[in-house]
């Protein structure tokens, strides 16, 4: 994987995506949850599943169960409702482990849990435990590959060079803000199909836009004409429902 990414490009990308992320932050209920088990479950749900699909399932789950023992006492096919029935057995095994040994606070220990891989562990520690970790998954592969202009494939996320790039881009201090920003950016702007080039905050230096979409030309849209992503009324209502149900 050959990279043409210099320090200037990395700084530009980080700064612009961070700014965009703060302006377009989606306040999903799991992003401010205090129950760490709920937070971990949310990150498991969100792997390869759209946030808007997860939202109603998570709200019902969090209202019904407060801790792993509650779930084991009255389990439900939680992941079948998300179209992922294979995860239901893993989730039972995970909760048995958590009841027996507790919820780890270190990434290395989280990786030993049933159904918890590198992305889930990184997301959990960086977004909910305030511990630095870079996010590496199909979304960051797509975003970084497009912006920096390198070829990607199914194994890119496992390559040392890509992991090092993701780690270099992720800031040491505001890593939580950045990780939320890259998650939202990959969902709202740099989508797998029909990316929103006109709304993209890094379009001026994006190799994909310059070389693939526009050839060597670039269409410049001024910032005041960029659309803002909006949280739907339904999402806001579900978030409020979660807050009310879990307040006490």
C-alpha positions as CSV (number, residue, x, y, z in Angstrom):
1,X,0.0,0.0,0.0
2,X,1.8,3.1,-1.3
3,X,0.9,6.3,0.5
4,X,1.5,9.8,-0.7
5,X,0.3,11.3,2.5
6,X,2.6,13.9,4.0
7,X,2.3,15.7,7.3
8,X,0.5,18.6,5.6
9,X,-2.2,16.4,4.2
10,X,-2.7,14.6,7.6
11,X,-3.0,17.8,9.5
12,X,-5.4,19.2,6.9
13,X,-7.6,16.1,7.0
14,X,-7.6,15.9,10.8
15,X,-8.4,19.6,11.3
16,X,-11.2,19.7,8.7
17,X,-12.9,16.5,9.8
18,X,-12.7,17.5,13.5
19,X,-14.4,20.8,12.7
20,X,-17.1,19.2,10.6
21,X,-17.7,16.6,13.3
22,X,-18.2,19.2,16.0
23,X,-20.7,21.0,13.8
24,X,-22.6,17.8,12.8
25,X,-22.4,15.7,15.9
26,X,-25.3,13.2,16.2
27,X,-26.4,12.9,19.8
28,X,-27.3,9.2,19.9
29,X,-28.2,8.1,23.4
30,X,-25.3,5.7,23.7
31,X,-22.9,8.6,23.2
32,X,-23.7,10.0,26.6
33,X,-24.6,6.8,28.4
34,X,-23.2,6.3,31.9
35,X,-23.9,2.6,32.1
36,X,-20.7,1.1,30.6
37,X,-22.3,-2.2,29.9
38,X,-24.9,-0.4,27.8
39,X,-22.1,1.4,26.0
40,X,-20.3,-1.8,25.2
41,X,-23.5,-3.4,23.9
42,X,-24.2,-0.4,21.7
43,X,-20.7,-0.7,20.1
44,X,-21.4,-4.4,19.5
45,X,-24.7,-3.5,17.9
46,X,-23.2,-0.8,15.7
47,X,-20.6,-3.0,14.1
48,X,-21.7,-3.4,10.5
49,X,-25.1,-2.0,11.4
50,X,-26.5,1.5,10.7
51,X,-26.9,3.7,13.7
52,X,-30.5,4.5,12.8
53,X,-31.3,0.8,12.7
54,X,-29.7,0.3,16.1
55,X,-31.4,3.2,17.8
56,X,-34.8,1.7,18.5
57,X,-33.4,-1.7,19.4
58,X,-30.9,-0.1,21.8
59,X,-33.5,2.0,23.5
60,X,-35.8,-1.0,24.2
61,X,-32.8,-3.1,25.4
62,X,-31.5,-0.4,27.8
63,X,-34.9,0.2,29.2
64,X,-35.4,-3.6,29.9
65,X,-32.0,-4.5,31.2
66,X,-29.7,-2.7,33.6
67,X,-26.9,-5.2,33.9
68,X,-25.7,-8.5,32.4
69,X,-27.4,-10.6,35.1
70,X,-30.7,-9.1,34.1
71,X,-30.3,-10.2,30.6
72,X,-29.2,-13.8,31.5
73,X,-32.3,-14.0,33.7
74,X,-34.6,-13.2,30.8
75,X,-32.7,-13.3,27.5
76,X,-34.2,-12.2,24.2
77,X,-32.9,-12.7,20.6
78,X,-31.5,-9.2,20.6
79,X,-29.4,-9.4,17.5
80,X,-31.9,-11.3,15.5
81,X,-33.9,-8.1,15.4
82,X,-30.9,-6.5,13.7
83,X,-30.6,-9.3,11.2
84,X,-27.6,-10.8,12.9
85,X,-28.9,-14.0,14.7
86,X,-25.4,-15.5,14.8
87,X,-24.4,-12.9,17.4
88,X,-27.1,-14.0,19.9
89,X,-25.1,-17.0,21.1
90,X,-22.0,-14.8,21.4
91,X,-23.9,-12.3,23.4
92,X,-25.1,-14.9,25.8
93,X,-21.5,-16.1,26.3
94,X,-20.3,-12.5,26.7
95,X,-22.8,-11.8,29.5
96,X,-21.9,-15.0,31.3
97,X,-18.3,-13.9,31.2
98,X,-19.1,-10.4,32.5
99,X,-21.2,-11.7,35.4
100,X,-18.3,-14.0,36.4
101,X,-15.4,-11.7,35.8
102,X,-16.7,-8.1,35.4
103,X,-16.3,-5.6,32.6
104,X,-12.6,-5.0,31.7
105,X,-11.3,-1.5,31.3
106,X,-8.3,-2.3,29.1
107,X,-8.3,-3.0,25.4
108,X,-6.2,-6.1,25.7
109,X,-8.6,-7.6,28.2
110,X,-11.7,-6.6,26.2
111,X,-10.3,-8.5,23.2
112,X,-10.5,-11.7,25.2
113,X,-14.3,-11.4,25.5
114,X,-16.6,-13.4,23.3
115,X,-17.7,-11.4,20.3
116,X,-15.4,-8.4,20.9
117,X,-12.9,-7.7,18.2
118,X,-10.4,-4.9,17.6
119,X,-12.9,-2.3,16.4
120,X,-15.4,-2.8,19.2
121,X,-12.6,-2.7,21.8
122,X,-11.1,0.4,20.3
123,X,-14.5,2.2,20.1
124,X,-15.4,1.3,23.6
125,X,-12.2,2.4,25.3
126,X,-11.8,5.6,23.2
127,X,-15.4,6.8,23.2
128,X,-16.5,5.6,26.7
129,X,-13.5,5.2,28.8
130,X,-11.4,8.2,27.7
131,X,-8.5,6.1,26.6
132,X,-6.7,6.8,23.3
133,X,-7.3,4.2,20.5
134,X,-7.5,4.6,16.7
135,X,-10.5,3.2,14.8
136,X,-9.7,0.7,12.1
137,X,-12.6,-0.8,10.1
138,X,-14.1,-0.8,6.6
139,X,-15.3,2.8,7.0
140,X,-11.9,4.2,7.9
141,X,-10.3,2.2,5.1
142,X,-12.7,3.7,2.6
143,X,-12.3,7.3,3.9
144,X,-8.5,7.3,4.2
145,X,-8.1,5.3,0.9
146,X,-10.2,7.9,-1.0
147,X,-8.6,11.0,0.6
148,X,-5.0,9.9,0.4
149,X,-5.4,8.1,-2.9
150,X,-4.3,4.5,-2.3
151,X,-5.8,1.2,-3.3
152,X,-7.8,-0.7,-0.8
153,X,-9.1,-4.2,-0.4
154,X,-10.6,-6.6,2.1
155,X,-7.3,-7.0,3.9
156,X,-6.3,-3.4,4.0
157,X,-7.5,-2.9,7.6
158,X,-5.1,-5.6,8.8
159,X,-2.0,-4.2,7.1
160,X,0.5,-2.6,9.4
161,X,1.0,0.4,7.1
162,X,-2.7,1.3,7.3
163,X,-2.9,0.8,11.0
164,X,0.0,3.1,11.5
165,X,-1.7,5.7,9.3
166,X,-4.9,5.5,11.3
167,X,-2.9,5.9,14.5
168,X,-1.0,8.9,13.2
169,X,-4.1,10.7,12.1
170,X,-5.9,10.1,15.4
171,X,-5.0,13.0,17.7
172,X,-3.7,12.2,21.2
173,X,-5.8,14.8,23.1
174,X,-9.1,15.1,21.3
175,X,-9.2,11.5,20.1
176,X,-12.8,11.1,21.3
177,X,-14.1,14.0,19.3
178,X,-12.1,12.9,16.3
179,X,-13.3,9.3,16.5
180,X,-16.9,10.4,16.6
181,X,-16.2,12.8,13.8
182,X,-14.8,10.1,11.5
183,X,-17.7,7.8,12.3
184,X,-20.3,10.5,11.4
185,X,-18.3,11.6,8.4
186,X,-18.1,8.1,7.0
187,X,-21.9,7.7,7.5
188,X,-23.0,11.1,6.3
189,X,-20.5,12.3,3.7
190,X,-18.0,9.7,2.5
191,X,-20.6,7.0,2.0
192,X,-19.9,3.7,0.2
193,X,-22.1,4.7,-2.7
194,X,-22.8,8.3,-3.9
195,X,-20.5,10.2,-1.5
196,X,-21.6,13.7,-0.9
197,X,-18.7,15.6,-2.6
198,X,-20.3,19.0,-2.5
199,X,-20.7,18.8,1.3
200,X,-17.3,17.2,1.9
201,X,-15.0,19.4,4.1
202,X,-11.8,17.8,2.7
203,X,-12.8,17.9,-1.0
204,X,-10.0,20.4,-1.9
205,X,-7.3,17.8,-1.3
206,X,-9.3,14.5,-1.8
207,X,-7.4,12.3,-4.3
208,X,-10.6,10.4,-5.1
209,X,-12.5,13.5,-6.0
210,X,-9.7,15.0,-8.0
211,X,-8.6,11.9,-9.9
212,X,-11.6,9.6,-10.1
213,X,-14.6,11.8,-10.1
214,X,-13.4,15.0,-11.7
215,X,-10.3,13.8,-13.5
216,X,-7.8,16.6,-12.8
217,X,-10.3,19.3,-12.2
218,X,-12.1,20.2,-9.0
219,X,-15.4,21.8,-8.3
220,X,-15.2,24.2,-5.4
221,X,-18.2,24.8,-3.2
222,X,-18.0,27.6,-0.7
223,X,-18.6,26.7,3.0
224,X,-21.7,28.8,3.4
225,X,-23.5,26.6,0.8
226,X,-22.7,23.3,2.5
227,X,-25.8,21.5,3.9
228,X,-25.8,20.5,7.6
229,X,-26.8,17.0,8.6
230,X,-29.8,16.9,10.7
231,X,-31.1,14.5,13.4
232,X,-34.6,13.2,12.5
233,X,-37.5,13.9,14.7
234,X,-37.9,10.1,15.3
235,X,-34.2,9.8,16.4
236,X,-34.6,12.7,18.8
237,X,-37.8,11.2,20.2
238,X,-36.1,7.8,20.8
239,X,-33.1,9.5,22.4
240,X,-35.5,11.4,24.8
241,X,-37.3,8.1,25.5
242,X,-34.0,6.5,26.4
243,X,-33.0,9.4,28.7
244,X,-36.3,9.2,30.5
245,X,-36.2,5.4,31.0
246,X,-32.7,5.3,32.3
247,X,-32.6,8.5,34.4
248,X,-33.1,6.7,37.7
